Amino acid sequence: MENTMPTVAARPNRRRDRLLTVFAAAVATLLGWLVAVPVAGVELTARTGSAEQRVTPVAVVVSTLLAGLAGWALLALLERLTGRARTAWTVVAVLVLLVSLLGPLGGGAGQGATVTLVAIHLVAGAVLITGLRRTAAR
């Protein structure tokens, strides 16, 4: 007897993959903080106006999680609005990353802090952009 049941193609679990991407980005930036601050001894502070504020591991993780969730939300919205969501989202994500670099470039307190903050931003951007882009509808 012939099998008449339709074959269901294994569709990637987008929600799971996107969640893992956001968590991977948070872990990657936390590792960057751990290498820079306790291991390399960088005093990671950022200028906020006329004051300086120490950048904590909690701040790094929370900021990365918020950026990742915002990127995920934008990708999901674009997937509902356009057939070119992947391309549109990638362009926006790269632009947001570039704009985000203005913060550490102008606000790092010292060369070590500036380099570290830029590196953390680039790590977060690389993980989020490549990971979330991979899950976008084609």
CORDAMO-V663787 format. One record per pair of residues at least 24 apart in sequence whose C-alpha atoms are under 6 Angstrom apart, sorted by sequence separation. I is the first residue (numbers start at 1). GAP is how many residues later the second one is. D is the distance in Angstrom with one decimal. If there is no record, write none. Layout:
i={I	I}
gap={GAP	GAP}
d={D	D}
This chain:
i={26	26	22	86	47	46	46	47	46	45	44	42	29	25	25	21	18	14}
gap={35	38	46	50	60	61	62	62	63	64	69	70	91	99	102	110	114	121}
d={5.1	5.4	5.1	5.5	4.8	5.3	4.6	5.9	5.2	5.5	4.9	6.0	5.5	5.3	5.4	5.5	5.9	5.9}
